[in-house]
């Protein structure tokens, strides 16, 4: 039995997956995280992100993630104070 994903070949399903990947990527997920979450190859993730019109970050550049509350702010301040 084949492990291929026919929904990635073309059509509405492919566009929906591409849109989901773009939203996750723009929210801060890395390509590697998307590969692991969706069990598809790196090249497929990158192709789908391109099809969705995603502005790609340079390789290895982390996403800027917004501070979402006091816990995030405390973590950032502690990280800065500790030189991380």
C-alpha positions in Angstrom: 0.0 0.0 0.0 1.4 3.4 -1.0 2.1 6.1 1.6 1.5 8.9 -0.9 -0.8 11.7 -0.1 -3.2 12.2 -3.1 -4.6 15.3 -1.5 -1.3 17.1 -2.1 -1.3 16.5 -5.8 -3.6 19.3 -6.8 -7.0 21.0 -6.1 -8.8 22.5 -3.2 -7.2 20.2 -0.6 -3.7 21.2 -1.7 -4.6 24.9 -1.4 -6.0 24.3 2.0 -2.9 22.6 3.3 -0.7 25.3 1.8 -2.8 27.9 3.5 -2.5 26.1 6.9 1.2 25.8 6.5 1.5 29.5 5.6 -0.5 30.5 8.7 1.6 28.3 11.0 4.9 29.5 9.4 3.9 33.2 9.7 2.9 32.5 13.3 6.5 31.5 14.0 6.8 27.8 13.1 9.9 26.7 11.3 10.0 24.6 8.2 11.5 21.8 10.2 8.6 22.0 12.7 6.1 21.9 9.8 7.8 18.9 8.3 7.5 17.0 11.6 3.9 18.1 12.3 2.6 17.2 8.9 4.9 14.3 8.0 5.8 15.6 4.6 9.2 16.3 3.1 11.0 19.6 3.5 10.9 20.3 -0.2 7.1 19.7 -0.2 6.7 22.1 2.7 8.8 24.8 1.0 6.9 24.3 -2.3 3.5 24.6 -0.7 4.6 27.7 1.2 5.8 29.2 -2.1 2.5 28.3 -3.7 0.7 30.1 -0.8 2.7 33.2 -1.4 4.6 33.0 1.8 7.5 35.5 2.4 10.3 33.1 3.5 12.7 33.9 6.3 16.4 33.4 5.6 17.5 29.9 6.6 18.3 29.7 10.3 16.7 33.0 11.2 14.2 32.5 14.0 10.8 34.1 13.7 10.0 37.1 15.8 7.3 35.9 18.2 5.1 38.5 19.9 5.1 38.8 23.7 1.7 37.4 24.7 1.6 38.1 28.4 3.5 38.5 31.7 5.0 35.0 31.5 6.5 35.7 28.1 7.8 39.1 29.2 9.4 37.5 32.3 11.1 34.8 30.2 12.5 37.5 27.8 13.8 39.6 30.6 15.4 36.7 32.3 16.9 35.5 29.0 18.4 39.0 28.4 19.7 39.3 32.0 21.4 35.9 31.6 23.0 36.8 28.3 21.1 34.3 26.3 
